[in-house]
Amino acid sequence: MPIVTVQQGPRDVALKRELVARITDAFVDAYQIPAETVQVWIHEVPTDSWGAAGKLVADK
């Protein structure tokens, strides 16, 4: 059973639905496994708890 973890900033639920569907489809196609065996976990990091290029993402 594949488990995929996605770490990202906050996104709209519709975008997350699409992402989960596409990731699941990719595993189904590549591994020839049932969609029911694929799990996708989305870990959203608030922009005030995430830095890039020396700055908080919230400050950009």
ZABA-46232 format. One line per field, with one value per residue: residue number from 1; residue in one letter; x, z, y of N, C-alpha, C, O, CB in turn. Coordinates in pm, whole numbers, always signed. Glycine has a CB too. Layout:
BEGIN
num = c(NUM:...)
residu = c(A:...)
n_u = c(X:...)
n_w = c(Z:...)
n_v = c(Y:...)
ca_u = c(X:...)
ca_w = c(Z:...)
ca_v = c(Y:...)
c_u = c(X:...)
c_w = c(Z:...)
c_v = c(Y:...)
o_u = c(X:...)
o_w = c(Z:...)
o_v = c(Y:...)
cb_u = c(X:...)
cb_w = c(Z:...)
cb_v = c(Y:...)
***
This chain:
BEGIN
num = c(1:2:3:4:5:6:7:8:9:10:11:12:13:14:15:16:17:18:19:20:21:22:23:24:25:26:27:28:29:30:31:32:33:34:35:36:37:38:39:40:41:42:43:44:45:46:47:48:49:50:51:52:53:54:55:56:57:58:59:60)
residu = c(M:P:I:V:T:V:Q:Q:G:P:R:D:V:A:L:K:R:E:L:V:A:R:I:T:D:A:F:V:D:A:Y:Q:I:P:A:E:T:V:Q:V:W:I:H:E:V:P:T:D:S:W:G:A:A:G:K:L:V:A:D:K)
n_u = c(+85:+95:+193:+170:+317:+249:+392:+310:+217:-87:-375:-660:-948:-1056:-840:-676:-829:-808:-531:-494:-645:-498:-244:-313:-407:-166:-15:-180:-163:+118:+194:+1:-209:-494:-693:-788:-586:-405:-282:-295:-144:-184:+5:-27:+151:+147:+191:+333:+499:+697:+981:+1167:+1444:+1562:+1357:+1034:+758:+518:+590:+644)
n_w = c(+0:-109:+41:+15:+102:+109:+149:+197:+149:+262:+70:-149:-100:-329:-505:-365:-376:-651:-672:-509:-655:-896:-811:-708:-944:-1086:-941:-969:-1247:-1284:-1109:-1142:-953:-730:-686:-430:-265:-242:-52:+28:+201:+313:+435:+561:+593:+780:+648:+818:+946:+786:+596:+325:+127:+326:+445:+602:+450:+482:+491:+235)
n_v = c(-118:+197:+503:+840:+1141:+1479:+1786:+2115:+2462:+2623:+2536:+2559:+2352:+2231:+2223:+2049:+1815:+1757:+1717:+1488:+1301:+1291:+1204:+954:+830:+821:+632:+408:+368:+334:+125:-63:-115:-134:+160:+191:+114:+315:+580:+922:+1173:+1496:+1747:+2050:+2345:+2635:+2966:+3132:+2964:+2868:+2894:+3043:+3109:+3261:+3408:+3436:+3279:+3405:+3671:+3746)
ca_u = c(+0:+174:+150:+239:+301:+272:+407:+286:+142:-233:-437:-805:-985:-1076:-707:-628:-901:-748:-398:-511:-691:-389:-141:-368:-405:-28:+23:-260:-105:+257:+209:-110:-271:-624:-692:-819:-465:-319:-317:-224:-155:-143:+46:-19:+231:+107:+296:+416:+582:+768:+1072:+1237:+1539:+1592:+1243:+909:+672:+414:+643:+668)
ca_w = c(+0:-113:+115:-36:+188:+41:+239:+118:+212:+252:-63:-156:-95:-465:-558:-296:-434:-780:-648:-459:-767:-992:-749:-704:-1081:-1124:-880:-1033:-1379:-1277:-1033:-1173:-825:-713:-627:-287:-187:-241:+46:+11:+319:+285:+555:+527:+684:+772:+590:+923:+1001:+672:+540:+200:+90:+443:+490:+616:+332:+517:+471:+93)
ca_v = c(+0:+320:+621:+958:+1258:+1606:+1899:+2235:+2569:+2608:+2539:+2541:+2211:+2181:+2192:+1928:+1701:+1729:+1662:+1350:+1218:+1273:+1120:+819:+778:+792:+504:+303:+346:+288:+0:-154:-151:-70:+295:+180:+85:+434:+683:+1050:+1257:+1635:+1820:+2193:+2426:+2776:+3050:+3192:+2857:+2814:+2993:+3016:+3215:+3344:+3486:+3365:+3290:+3503:+3805:+3774)
c_u = c(+89:+108:+235:+212:+339:+282:+398:+225:-7:-282:-587:-838:-1008:-942:-651:-700:-838:-610:-407:-553:-577:-277:-188:-364:-264:+19:-52:-199:+34:+271:+101:-174:-406:-610:-713:-695:-372:-372:-232:-251:-104:-117:+63:+54:+187:+224:+383:+504:+670:+854:+1134:+1325:+1562:+1478:+1122:+826:+562:+460:+666:+550)
c_w = c(+0:-29:+66:+59:+109:+148:+155:+205:+193:+108:-48:-162:-235:-529:-494:-348:-566:-764:-604:-573:-864:-937:-746:-843:-1125:-1066:-941:-1169:-1371:-1214:-1062:-1044:-816:-645:-476:-202:-174:-137:+19:+135:+284:+419:+514:+636:+670:+721:+694:+993:+893:+614:+410:+169:+204:+496:+510:+491:+358:+490:+324:+29)
c_v = c(+124:+430:+738:+1073:+1382:+1714:+2025:+2343:+2546:+2623:+2518:+2392:+2153:+2143:+2065:+1804:+1659:+1666:+1516:+1257:+1190:+1185:+975:+756:+741:+659:+388:+268:+282:+150:-103:-208:-83:+67:+289:+155:+206:+533:+807:+1133:+1396:+1704:+1966:+2269:+2571:+2862:+3119:+3088:+2793:+2925:+2947:+3136:+3313:+3426:+3395:+3384:+3394:+3646:+3840:+3841)
o_u = c(+154:-14:+357:+97:+447:+191:+469:+187:-47:-238:-635:-763:-980:-932:-587:-638:-817:-577:-334:-502:-561:-222:-113:-321:-245:+85:+5:-185:+64:+350:+108:-191:-432:-525:-661:-699:-272:-490:-113:-366:+6:-206:+156:+23:+188:+340:+495:+576:+712:+806:+1152:+1282:+1580:+1499:+1109:+823:+518:+377:+705:+553)
o_w = c(+101:-30:+75:+94:+50:+228:+56:+320:+116:+34:+53:-222:-257:-600:-561:-362:-591:-836:-655:-584:-909:-1009:-779:-857:-1193:-1135:-963:-1202:-1444:-1260:-1014:-1027:-887:-558:-402:-80:-102:-136:-8:+169:+231:+503:+441:+755:+559:+748:+664:+1087:+907:+586:+387:+183:+183:+586:+445:+433:+266:+468:+294:-90)
o_v = c(+152:+447:+733:+1099:+1390:+1731:+2040:+2319:+2459:+2711:+2466:+2314:+2035:+2043:+1984:+1698:+1540:+1571:+1431:+1145:+1076:+1101:+883:+641:+640:+581:+281:+150:+187:+68:-216:-329:+15:+86:+373:+173:+199:+566:+797:+1161:+1411:+1718:+2000:+2259:+2625:+2833:+3160:+3121:+2679:+3035:+2827:+3251:+3433:+3507:+3292:+3493:+3462:+3734:+3953:+3871)
cb_u = c(-96:+192:+163:+192:+389:+157:+542:+195:+185:-302:-374:-864:-1111:-1149:-611:-649:-1050:-738:-325:-615:-807:-333:-107:-512:-463:+64:-2:-408:-98:+339:+209:-60:-180:-718:-800:-919:-389:-313:-295:-270:-75:-253:+179:-160:+385:+59:+234:+328:+494:+670:+1179:+1137:+1488:+1701:+1210:+832:+610:+374:+770:+700)
cb_w = c(+122:-258:+271:-182:+317:-62:+319:-2:+156:+341:-156:-279:-11:-552:-534:-144:-456:-862:-543:-344:-841:-1033:-605:-652:-1177:-1077:-730:-1049:-1455:-1200:-886:-1261:-705:-630:-691:-264:-251:-383:+192:-121:+440:+202:+619:+506:+655:+910:+500:+1025:+1067:+566:+638:+84:-33:+410:+388:+741:+297:+665:+546:+18)
cb_v = c(+0:+367:+602:+993:+1245:+1638:+1892:+2206:+2706:+2710:+2430:+2616:+2193:+2286:+2309:+1941:+1737:+1857:+1745:+1346:+1287:+1408:+1169:+821:+882:+905:+509:+348:+478:+388:+30:-270:-109:-160:+384:+68:-28:+500:+631:+1125:+1198:+1711:+1762:+2251:+2410:+2828:+3154:+3262:+2750:+2755:+3024:+2987:+3291:+3433:+3598:+3412:+3151:+3489:+3821:+3646)
***
